[in-house]
Amino acid sequence: MEFLEYLGGVLAPMPILLLVVGTVGGLVLGATPGLSPTMAVALLIPFTFRMEAVNGLILLGATYTSTVAGGAVSAILLRIPGAPANIATTLDGYPMARRGDGARALQLAFLASGIGGVLGVLVLMFLTPVLARWALEFGPSHLFWMAILGVTVIGTLDSKSVGKGMLSGCLGMWLSTIGYDDIQGVERFVFTDALTGGVNIIAALIGLFAIPQVIDMFEKGRRQVDITTFETRPHRISAAIRETAAHPRALTIGSLVGILIGLIPGVGGQIAGLVAYDQSRKFSPQRSRFGEGVSEGVIAAECANNAMVGPSLVPLLTLSIPGSPTAAVLLGGLLIHGIFPGSDLFENHPEVAWTFIDSMLIGQLLMVVLGLYLAGLAARVARVPQSIMAGTVLVLSVFGAYAVQQSYADVLVMAVLGVGMHYLGKLGFSAAPLVLGLILGPIAETNYVQGRLIAEAGNGMADYFLSGPLNLTLIGVCLASVVYSVWMERRERAREHVLGEAA
């Protein structure tokens, strides 16, 4: 019960002040398109040089947690994910905001984030040694199949057609191959110097979600009916708490998916929300309404992307293996103070390790309180006139794309992808599967190449990729996901056909 022994250290004035500053700053940064949790934590690293190690980690941890949750603000109100982890939140969050339920959607998002985040930190507290050993079982072949499992989710993600969903995902995976191959150093599909570094995920994310939205706003012009966007009705927090508690299935799926994905080094928390959203949709009796503003979709997505925060630190704190890009930045925050994760951390610096973990738990609760207060203020964004909103979103998009690498090439990539997605959307294609393919492409390719090198030195490709209980389990889940997606699409079409004849 070491965490109880060091809990008092978090309740001192300075740690509490740092928690508040980190939480408020993280919520604001998370709501800003283009500023991902990794970037937010990296920006704060220089400010921790003069701090004590534990205080610096408290500030970074609070920022990490609240930035992931804060991304829901722009995802729901503007249909621009604040970070890749909030992609799935846009699918039902934005339709809820469009019909006047922006405050309600934000409240549900922060409550679900808090529940998932607390469960994730409890996993970090109680199961760290066991889960660290389990995470080591995942080699290149298993991570490859995990990426393929993510690809099988694409077929039903925000798409009425499995075929179009798969095509969108394949296009995203192709986009991920542009640039130099990190392993072999080969140049691929570099049509212009702007693509030398590949397609930056943040620039692509902003372009695919924000630019089509801006074009739609400009296409409507300044007609009287479109001068304002949409009204936002006030919503009681007590009602949001009851509604969140009424969806135990979404909370369970979101928590389990977030914890499992967070534990696996290299997979990336950005797919946790997407996978949880897809699985919640498949098991929901109102699956046909997902994408139209179903609160269950928001709850599952936000619960998952915060549930992965704590588990992503398990391999970092015990094995010095960052479980996510943000965890890698936190590793730098430890190293600059001369502290090395692993047995050295818990044996020689227990006050740093356990005070930091305790602060993550309190930070989740603080994030919920401040986030619910922010929800009432942020929902007023919906009342901004559409002509002003379009210009504001465009400025934020350009700023967000440029700020990642201070590169005009990223702004150009953002614009091209955005215009292309605008026309693809008219044909029934969706941005979410495309982005998921863009995220999963490098994971699948890197682990396939590494696995092939290992296999060639062993018993061959078939033995390495197609044998072993973990490989076979993941392959079975992939096949089941594809079969289920196709079956559900045919079932929905048959039901619509019957309803059409009855009408």
N, C-alpha and C positions, 0 to 999 in steps of 0.2 A: 504493500500500500504506500509506495514511495510518493505517489502523486498527492496524497493527503498531507504528507510531511512537508512538502514544498508549496502547498497551495497558498499559504500565507504570504509568500514572496510575491505572488501576483497581485495581491490586494493592497500592496504598498502604494503611496501616492504616485511615484514616478511610473511604475508599470501600468497603473490604471490610466494615467494621462496618455501614455504611449498607445495603449489599446484604443482609447477614444480617437486620438489623432489618426492612427493607422486605419481604423474602421471608417471614419468619415472620409478620409482621403481615398481609401480604396473604393468606397461606394461612388464617389465622384469620378475617379479615374476609370472604374469599370463601366460607368454609364457613358463614357466618351468613346465613340467609335475609333477603333485602331489601337487603343491603349490596352493591350492584353495584360493578364495577371503577371506574366513573365516580365514584360516591359516595366510594369509598375513597380515590381519588387526590385528589378535591376536599377531603376532610377533612384531608389532609396538607399541602395548599398553604400554609396559614398557618405551618406549622412550618419551611418552607423560606425564609421571609423573611430570616432572619439568616444563612443558609448561603451559601457560595459557589455560583454558578450551577450549576457542574458537579455539586457534591455534592447539591444540591437535586434535580436531574434524575435522578441515580442513585437516590435514595430513591424518587422518584415512579415511575420506570421499573420498579424491582424490585417495587414494590407492584402496579403494573398487571399485570405478567406473572403474578405468583403469585396474585393475586385471581381471574384468569380460570381458572387451574388449580384453585384451592382450592374453587371452586363445585362441583366434582365430588364433594366429600365429602358434602355434604347431599343432592346429587342422587342419589347411589348409596345412601346409608344411610337417608335419610328420604323419598326421592322428592319432595324440594323443591329445585328448581334454585337454586343459590346466586346465579345471575345468568341473564339471558336466554340467554347463550351456552351454558349447560349444560343447556338443555331436552332436547336429543336424548340426552344422557348418561343421563337417567332411564329411557329406553325399554328399555334392556337392562341398565343398571347396577343398577337396583333389583331386577329379577327375579334377578340373580346374587346380590345380597345376601340375598334372601329364602331362597335355597337354601343359604346358608352360605358363599358365595364373596365376601363383602364385601371382605376384605383383598386377594384376587386382583383384583377389579374396580378397587379404588383403585390398586393397583400398576400395572395396565395403563393406567389413566387418566393417571397422572403420567408414565409412560414415554412414552406417545404424545404427551402435551403437550410433553414435553421435545424429542422429535424434531421435531414440527411447529414448535415455537418456535425451535429452532436454525435450521431451514431458512428460516423467515420472516425471522430477523435476518440471515442470509447474503444473502438477497434485498435487504434494506435496505442492506447493506454494498456489494454489488457492482453492483447494477442500479438504484440510485436515480435517476440522471439520465434513463436511458432510460424507465424505468417511470413516472416523473413526467410525462413528455410523453405517454405512452400513456394515462394516467389522465385527462388533460385532454380526450381525445377523447369522453368520455362526457358528453353533454348531457342535458337533461330527457327527451327521447324515449327515449334508451337506458336511462336509469335507470327510466323507466316500464316498459319491457319487461323489465328485470331484476327488478322487483317482480312482474310478471305471471309470469315464470319461477318465482319463488318460490311463487306461488299454485298453479302446476301441480304442484308437489311435494306439495302438501297432500293430493291424492287418495290417495296410498299411505302417508302418514306415520302410523305407529302406528294403522292402521285396517284391518280386514278388508274393508271396503267402500269403493270409490272414491267412491260417491255420498255416503255418510255423512261421509267425509273432506272432500269438497268443501263439503257443507252446514256442517260445523263451521268450515271456513275462511271461508266467507261470513258466518257469524255473527260471527266475530272481526273481519272487515273492517267489518261494520256497527257493532260496538262502538267501533271506532276513529274513527268519524265523530261520536260523541257529544261535545258541547261546542261551542266556538266554532271556526269555520273560520279558520285563521291567515291566509289570504290575503284572503278577502272579508269576514271579520268577521261572518259569519252564525251565528246560534244554531241548533243542530240537536239534536233529541231530548233536550233538557234538561227532564226531567220533575220534577226537584227540584234545589234549590240544591247538593246534594252532587255533581251532575254538571256543574256550570258549567265546571270545569276539564278535563272529559273523564275518561276512564278511565285512571288511571295504570298504566303497564305493570308496574311492580314489584308494586303491590297486586293487579293482575289475575293476575300470575304466581303469587304466593303463594296467592291464593284458589283458582285453578283446579287447582293441584297439591296444596297442603297440606290445605286444608279437607276435600275428599272423603276424603283419607286419615284425617284425624282422626275424621270421622263414621263411617267404617268401623270404626275402633278402638273407638269408643264403642258402636256397634251390637253388637259381639261381646260387650260386657259384661265381667264378671269371671269368666267360665267358666274352669275349671281348665286346659283345653286352650289357652287364650289368654293365660294369665298372663304368659308370656314371649314374646318376639317370635321370634327365630331365632338359632341358634348361628352362630358365625363360626369357620371352620377356619383355622388358620395356613397361610401360603403362602410358599414360598421366593421371594426376589427373583430368583434365577437362573432359576427356572422362568418367572417373569413376563417376564423379558428374552427368553427363548427363544420364548415364546408371542407376544410383540409382534413379534419378528423374523419369525415364521412367517406374518404377515399383511401382506405387502408391498403388496397391492392396496389394503387399507384405509388404510395409511399414505400411499400415493401419491395416492389420491383425496382424503384429508383435507388433505394438504399443498397440492395444487394448488387445491382449492376455497378453502381458507383464504387462500392468497396472492392469488388473483384477486379474491376479495370484499374482502379487506383493502385492496387497491389502489384500489378504486373509492370516491371520496368520497361519503358520504351513504347508502350501502347499509346499513351497520351490520354489525358482526361477529356479532351475535346470530343471524343466519340461516346463518352459515358451517357450524356444527355440524349444523344441520337438513338443509341441502342435501347435505353430505358423507355424512351418515347415509343419506339417501334414495338417493343414487347408489351408495353401497357396497352397499346392500341390493339394488338392481336388478342389479348385476353379480355378486352372490354366489351360489354354487351352493346355499347353505342359506338362501336368502331367505325361505322360509316359516317359519323359526324365529326371525327377527328379532322382537324384542319379547318373547321368552321367556327372554332371558338369554344372548345370543350375544356373545362377547367382541369380535368384529369390529365390532359396532355401537358399543361403548364406545371402541375404538381410533380409528375413523374420526371420531367426533364430537369427541373431545378433541384429536386431532391437528389438526383443522381450526380449532377455536376459539382455539388458541394460535398456529397458523401465521399467523393474520391480524394478530397483534399488531405484528410488525415492519413488514409492508407498509403497515399503516394509518398509519404514521409517515412514509412516503415523501412523500405530498403535503404533509404538515405541514412537514417539514424543508426541502423544496425549493421549495414554492410557497406556503407559509403557508395551505394549505387542509387543515383537519383531516379525516382520513379516517374518524373515528369520534367519538362523544361524548367518550370518554376522551381522545382525541388533542386535542380542543378544550380540555379542562381542562389538558393538558400545555402547550398554547400559552400559556395564562395563566401557567403556571409559568415560561416563558421571558420573557414580556413584563414580569413584575414585576422582572426583573433587567436590563431594558433591552436584551434581545437579541431581534432580529427574525428569524424563520426566512426561508429563501431564500438567495440568493447571499451576503447579508451574514453569515449564520451560518457557512458553510464558508470564506469568504474572510477574515473578520475575527476569527472565534472558532472556529477549527478544533479547538482543544483541548477546547472544550465539546462540539462536535458529535461528534467521533470518540471521545472518552472516554465520552460517554453511550451511543453505539452499541456500543462494546466492553463496557460494563457490562451492556447488555441481553443480550449473548451469554453472559457469565459468569453473569448472573442466571438464565438458563434452566437452566444446568447445576446451579446451587445449588438452584433450585426442585425439580429432580428428586431430588436427594439428601435434602433436608429433607422433601419430599413423601412419599418412600418410607418414611422414618422415621415420619412422621405417619400413614401408612396403617395401620401396625400398632396404633397407639394409637387412632385414630379408629374402627377396625372394632369396638372394644369397645362402641360405642354400640348395636350390634345386640343386646347382651345385656341392655339395660335392660328391665325389665318393661313390658309394653304399656300398662298403665294409667298408669304414670308417663310413658311416651313420649308418649301422647296429650296429656296436659296440658302437657308441655314443648313439643311442637310447636305447640300452640295458642297458648301464651304467646309463643313466638318469632314466630309468624305475625302476631299482633296488633302486637308490637313492630316487626317488619320493615315492615309496611304503614304504621304510624303514623310511623315514623322518616323516611320519604322526604320528606314535606312537612309533618310535624307536624300532620296533618289527620285528624280523626275521620271525615271523609267517605271517606277512602281505606280505613279499617277497615270501614266499612259496605259499600263497593263490594266489598271483598275477601270479606266474609261472603256477600253476595248471589250473587256469581259462584261461590263455592265450593259453596253449597247447590245452585244450579242445575246445576253440573257434576256433582255427586253423582248427581242423577237422570238427567241426560243419559248418564252413564256406564253406568247400568243399561240404557239403550236401545241401547248399542253405540257411542256417540259418544266421541271422544277429546279430551283437553285440548290435545295438541300441535298439531293443525291449527288449533284455535281461537286459540291464542296466536300462531301464525305469521301468521294473518290479521290479528290485532290489531297485530302489528309492521309488516307490509307495507302495511297500509291507508294510513297517512299518507304513506309513501314513494310509493306509486302515485298517490294523489290529488294531492299537492303537485306532482309532476313532470308529471302530466297537465295540471293547470291552467296551470303555467308553460309547458309545451309548446304548449298551445292559444293562449296569448297571443302566443307567438313565431310560431306558424303563421298566425294571423290577420293578422300584420304582413308575412307572406311569401307563399308560394304555396299556402297552405291546409293543412288537417289531413292529408289523404292524403299529400301530398308530404313533410310533415315527419315523420310517424310511420311511414310505410310505404315509404320509399325509403332508399337508402344501404346499403352492404354490412353495416355493423354492425347497423342495425335489422333487416335481412332475416335476418341470422344468428341474432339473438336470437329473432325470430319463429319461425324454423325449429326452433330448440331447444325453444321452448315447445310447438309442435305435436307434435314428436317425443316430448316428455315425456308429454303427455296420451295419445297413441296407445299408447305403451309401457305406461303404467299400466293402461289398460283391457285391453290384450292380456294382460298378466301376470295380471290378476284373473281373466279368463276361463280362462286356462290353468290356474291354481291350482284353480279350481272344477271344471274338467273332470278334473283329476288326482284330486281328492278324490272325485268321482263314480265314477271307475273303481275307486279303492281301496275305496269303499263297496260296490260291486257284487261285487268280488272277495272281500270279507269275508263 
